Amino acid sequence: MKATLHFDLPDDSYEFRAAVEGVRSLAALHEIRELIRSHLKHGNPEDSTAKIEEIREVVYDSLLWVAE
């Protein structure tokens, strides 16, 4: 099975980047999910601010392609 995507560049450049970076975004979501799960299971309420900052960094890094 094959799929071919067609984009009219530069008009569809955002959609093109979203398609190209989709796997990276999915990986970031998985990492965020695991960070939250681990913190809820093993974390300490006093560590919540640090964990939230770590998660925020993952989100920020995963969205860098939007600014390009």
DSSP file (Angstrom, degrees, kcal/mol; ACC not computed):
  #  RESIDUE AA STRUCTURE BP1 BP2  ACC     N-H-->O    O-->H-N    N-H-->O    O-->H-N    TCO  KAPPA ALPHA  PHI   PSI    X-CA   Y-CA   Z-CA
    1    1 A M              0   0    0      0, 0.0     2,-0.3     0, 0.0     0, 0.0   0.000 360.0 360.0 360.0 138.0    0.0    0.0    0.0
    2    2 A K        -     0   0    0      2,-0.0     2,-0.4     0, 0.0     0, 0.0  -0.942 360.0-163.9-131.5 152.7    1.3    3.5   -0.9
    3    3 A A        -     0   0    0     -2,-0.3     2,-0.5     2,-0.0     0, 0.0  -0.998   4.5-162.1-135.0 140.0    0.1    7.0   -0.2
    4    4 A T        -     0   0    0     -2,-0.4     2,-0.4     2,-0.0    -2,-0.0  -0.986   4.7-157.9-124.6 128.1    1.3   10.1   -2.0
    5    5 A L        -     0   0    0     -2,-0.5     2,-0.4     2,-0.0    -2,-0.0  -0.858   5.7-161.0-104.4 139.6    0.8   13.6   -0.6
    6    6 A H        -     0   0    0     -2,-0.4     2,-0.4     2,-0.0    -2,-0.0  -0.975   7.9-175.9-121.9 134.0    0.8   16.6   -2.8
    7    7 A F        -     0   0    0     -2,-0.4     2,-1.1     2,-0.0     6,-0.0  -0.982  25.7-135.8-128.9 140.2    1.3   20.2   -1.6
    8    8 A D     >  -     0   0    0     -2,-0.4     4,-2.8     2,-0.1     5,-0.2  -0.812  46.2-124.8 -93.4  96.8    1.2   23.4   -3.5
    9    9 A L  T  4 S+     0   0    0     -2,-1.1    -2,-0.0     1,-0.3     0, 0.0  -0.674  81.9  14.6 -88.6 142.4    4.2   25.2   -2.1
   10   10 A P  T >4 S+     0   0    0      0, 0.0     3,-1.8     0, 0.0    -1,-0.3  -0.996 126.0  56.3 -88.5  -3.0    4.7   27.8   -0.8
   11   11 A D  T 34 S+     0   0    0      1,-0.3     3,-0.3     2,-0.1    -2,-0.2   0.874 116.2  37.5 -57.4 -39.2    0.9   28.1   -0.2
   12   12 A D  T 3X S+     0   0    0     -4,-2.8     4,-2.6     1,-0.2    -1,-0.3   0.011  79.1 121.9-100.7  27.2    0.7   24.8    1.7
   13   13 A S  H <> S+     0   0    0     -3,-1.8     4,-2.5     1,-0.2     5,-0.2   0.872  73.8  50.7 -63.0 -37.6    4.0   25.2    3.5
   14   14 A Y  H  > S+     0   0    0     -3,-0.3     4,-2.3    -4,-0.2    -1,-0.2   0.939 112.8  46.1 -64.3 -45.3    2.5   24.9    7.0
   15   15 A E  H  > S+     0   0    0      2,-0.2     4,-2.1     1,-0.2    -2,-0.2   0.886 111.8  52.5 -63.5 -39.0    0.6   21.8    6.0
   16   16 A F  H  X S+     0   0    0     -4,-2.6     4,-2.4     2,-0.2    -2,-0.2   0.936 110.6  46.5 -61.2 -47.5    3.8   20.3    4.4
   17   17 A R  H  X S+     0   0    0     -4,-2.5     4,-2.8     1,-0.2    -2,-0.2   0.886 110.3  54.2 -63.7 -38.4    5.8   20.9    7.6
   18   18 A A  H  < S+     0   0    0     -4,-2.3     4,-0.5     1,-0.2    -1,-0.2   0.903 110.8  45.9 -62.1 -41.0    3.1   19.4    9.7
   19   19 A A  H >< S+     0   0    0     -4,-2.1     3,-0.6     2,-0.2     4,-0.3   0.910 115.4  46.0 -67.5 -42.3    3.1   16.3    7.6
   20   20 A V  H 3< S+     0   0    0     -4,-2.4     3,-0.4     1,-0.2     4,-0.2   0.888 118.9  40.6 -68.2 -39.6    6.9   16.0    7.7
   21   21 A E  T 3X S+     0   0    0     -4,-2.8     4,-2.2     1,-0.2    -1,-0.2   0.363  84.5 103.3 -92.6   5.2    7.2   16.7   11.4
   22   22 A G  H <> S+     0   0    0     -3,-0.6     4,-2.4    -4,-0.5    -1,-0.2   0.867  78.8  51.8 -57.2 -40.6    4.2   14.6   12.4
   23   23 A V  H  > S+     0   0    0     -3,-0.4     4,-2.3    -4,-0.3    -1,-0.2   0.893 109.3  50.4 -65.2 -39.5    6.4   11.7   13.7
   24   24 A R  H  > S+     0   0    0     -4,-0.2     4,-2.1     2,-0.2    -1,-0.2   0.898 110.9  49.3 -65.1 -39.9    8.4   14.0   15.8
   25   25 A S  H  X S+     0   0    0     -4,-2.2     4,-2.3     2,-0.2    -2,-0.2   0.900 110.4  50.3 -65.5 -40.8    5.2   15.5   17.3
   26   26 A L  H  X S+     0   0    0     -4,-2.4     4,-2.1     2,-0.2    -2,-0.2   0.907 109.9  50.5 -63.2 -41.9    3.9   12.0   18.0
   27   27 A A  H  X S+     0   0    0     -4,-2.3     4,-2.3     1,-0.2    -2,-0.2   0.889 109.4  51.4 -63.1 -39.2    7.1   11.0   19.7
   28   28 A A  H  X S+     0   0    0     -4,-2.1     4,-2.7     2,-0.2    -2,-0.2   0.910 108.5  51.0 -64.8 -42.1    6.9   14.2   21.9
   29   29 A L  H  X S+     0   0    0     -4,-2.3     4,-2.5     1,-0.2    -2,-0.2   0.902 110.4  49.6 -61.6 -40.4    3.4   13.4   22.9
   30   30 A H  H  X S+     0   0    0     -4,-2.1     4,-2.3     2,-0.2    -2,-0.2   0.920 111.2  48.9 -63.9 -43.1    4.5    9.9   23.9
   31   31 A E  H  X S+     0   0    0     -4,-2.3     4,-2.5     2,-0.2    -2,-0.2   0.906 111.1  50.1 -63.7 -41.2    7.4   11.3   25.9
   32   32 A I  H  X S+     0   0    0     -4,-2.7     4,-2.5     2,-0.2     5,-0.2   0.932 109.8  51.2 -61.8 -45.8    5.1   13.8   27.6
   33   33 A R  H  X S+     0   0    0     -4,-2.5     4,-2.5     1,-0.2    -2,-0.2   0.912 111.9  46.7 -57.1 -44.6    2.6   11.0   28.5
   34   34 A E  H  X S+     0   0    0     -4,-2.3     4,-2.7     2,-0.2     5,-0.2   0.879 110.3  52.5 -68.3 -38.5    5.4    8.9   30.0
   35   35 A L  H  X S+     0   0    0     -4,-2.5     4,-2.2     2,-0.2    -2,-0.2   0.926 113.1  44.6 -61.9 -44.4    6.8   11.8   32.0
   36   36 A I  H  X S+     0   0    0     -4,-2.5     4,-2.7     2,-0.2     5,-0.2   0.930 113.8  49.5 -65.6 -45.7    3.4   12.5   33.5
   37   37 A R  H  X S+     0   0    0     -4,-2.5     4,-2.1    -5,-0.2     5,-0.2   0.923 112.5  47.6 -59.5 -45.8    2.7    8.8   34.2
   38   38 A S  H  X>S+     0   0    0     -4,-2.7     4,-3.2     1,-0.2     5,-0.6   0.903 112.5  48.9 -63.7 -41.7    6.1    8.4   35.9
   39   39 A H  H  X5S+     0   0    0     -4,-2.2     4,-2.1    -5,-0.2    -2,-0.2   0.915 111.9  48.4 -66.2 -41.9    5.6   11.5   38.0
   40   40 A L  H  <5S+     0   0    0     -4,-2.7    -1,-0.2     1,-0.2    -2,-0.2   0.869 119.4  39.6 -64.8 -35.3    2.2   10.5   39.1
   41   41 A K  H  <5S+     0   0    0     -4,-2.1    -2,-0.2    -5,-0.2    -1,-0.2   0.897 138.2   9.4 -81.3 -42.0    3.4    7.0   40.0
   42   42 A H  H  <5S+     0   0    0     -4,-3.2    -3,-0.2    -5,-0.2    -2,-0.2   0.498 100.4 111.0-118.6  -8.5    6.8    7.8   41.5
   43   43 A G     << -     0   0    0     -4,-2.1    -4,-0.1    -5,-0.6     3,-0.0  -0.091  58.8-128.7 -76.8 170.2    6.9   11.5   41.9
   44   44 A N    >   -     0   0    0      1,-0.1     3,-2.3     0, 0.0     4,-0.3  -0.950  18.4-128.6-115.6 133.0    6.9   13.7   44.9
   45   45 A P  G >  S+     0   0    0      0, 0.0     3,-1.3     0, 0.0     4,-0.3   0.816 110.7  59.5 -53.4 -30.3    4.4   16.6   45.1
   46   46 A E  G 3  S+     0   0    0      1,-0.2     3,-0.3     2,-0.1     4,-0.3   0.736 101.9  54.6 -69.3 -20.8    7.3   19.0   46.0
   47   47 A D  G <> S+     0   0    0     -3,-2.3     4,-2.2     1,-0.2    -1,-0.2   0.398  78.4  99.9 -90.3   2.1    8.9   18.0   42.7
   48   48 A S  H <> S+     0   0    0     -3,-1.3     4,-2.7    -4,-0.3     5,-0.2   0.876  77.8  53.1 -61.6 -40.2    5.9   19.0   40.6
   49   49 A T  H  > S+     0   0    0     -3,-0.3     4,-2.1    -4,-0.3    -1,-0.2   0.929 111.2  46.4 -61.8 -44.6    7.2   22.4   39.5
   50   50 A A  H  > S+     0   0    0     -4,-0.3     4,-2.1     2,-0.2    -1,-0.2   0.900 113.3  49.3 -64.1 -40.5   10.4   20.9   38.2
   51   51 A K  H  X S+     0   0    0     -4,-2.2     4,-2.4     2,-0.2    -2,-0.2   0.901 109.6  51.3 -67.2 -40.5    8.5   18.1   36.4
   52   52 A I  H  X S+     0   0    0     -4,-2.7     4,-2.6     1,-0.2    -1,-0.2   0.900 109.4  51.0 -63.1 -40.1    6.1   20.6   34.8
   53   53 A E  H  X S+     0   0    0     -4,-2.1     4,-2.0    -5,-0.2    -2,-0.2   0.904 109.6  50.7 -62.4 -41.0    9.1   22.6   33.6
   54   54 A E  H  X S+     0   0    0     -4,-2.1     4,-1.7     2,-0.2    -2,-0.2   0.920 112.0  46.5 -62.1 -44.4   10.6   19.5   32.1
   55   55 A I  H  X S+     0   0    0     -4,-2.4     4,-2.3     1,-0.2    -2,-0.2   0.900 109.1  55.1 -65.3 -40.9    7.4   18.7   30.3
   56   56 A R  H  X S+     0   0    0     -4,-2.6     4,-2.7     1,-0.2    -1,-0.2   0.886 106.0  52.3 -59.4 -39.3    7.1   22.3   29.1
   57   57 A E  H  X S+     0   0    0     -4,-2.0     4,-3.0     2,-0.2    -1,-0.2   0.895 107.6  51.4 -63.9 -40.7   10.6   22.0   27.5
   58   58 A V  H  X S+     0   0    0     -4,-1.7     4,-2.0     2,-0.2    -2,-0.2   0.926 111.9  47.1 -61.8 -44.2    9.5   18.8   25.7
   59   59 A V  H  X S+     0   0    0     -4,-2.3     4,-1.1     2,-0.2    -2,-0.2   0.940 113.2  48.5 -62.3 -47.6    6.5   20.6   24.3
   60   60 A Y  H >< S+     0   0    0     -4,-2.7     3,-0.8     1,-0.2     4,-0.4   0.933 112.2  48.3 -58.8 -48.0    8.5   23.7   23.3
   61   61 A D  H >< S+     0   0    0     -4,-3.0     3,-0.9     1,-0.2     4,-0.3   0.863 109.1  53.4 -62.6 -35.3   11.2   21.5   21.6
   62   62 A S  H 3< S+     0   0    0     -4,-2.0     3,-0.3     1,-0.2    -1,-0.2   0.716 109.9  48.8 -73.4 -19.0    8.5   19.6   19.7
   63   63 A L  T XX S+     0   0    0     -4,-1.1     3,-1.5    -3,-0.8     4,-0.6   0.349  77.3 101.3-101.9   5.8    7.0   22.8   18.4
   64   64 A L  H X> S+     0   0    0     -3,-0.9     3,-0.9    -4,-0.4     4,-0.7   0.830  72.7  66.1 -59.8 -31.7   10.2   24.5   17.1
   65   65 A W  H >4 S+     0   0    0     -3,-0.3     3,-0.6    -4,-0.3    -1,-0.3   0.779  90.5  65.1 -62.6 -25.2    9.3   23.4   13.5
   66   66 A V  H <4 S+     0   0    0     -3,-1.5    -1,-0.2     1,-0.2    -2,-0.2   0.866 101.3  49.1 -65.3 -35.1    6.3   25.8   13.6
   67   67 A A  H <<        0   0    0     -3,-0.9    -1,-0.2    -4,-0.6    -2,-0.2   0.642 360.0 360.0 -79.5 -14.4    8.5   28.8   13.9
   68   68 A E    <<        0   0    0     -4,-0.7    -1,-0.2    -3,-0.6    -2,-0.1   0.501 360.0 360.0 -72.1 360.0   10.8   27.8   11.1
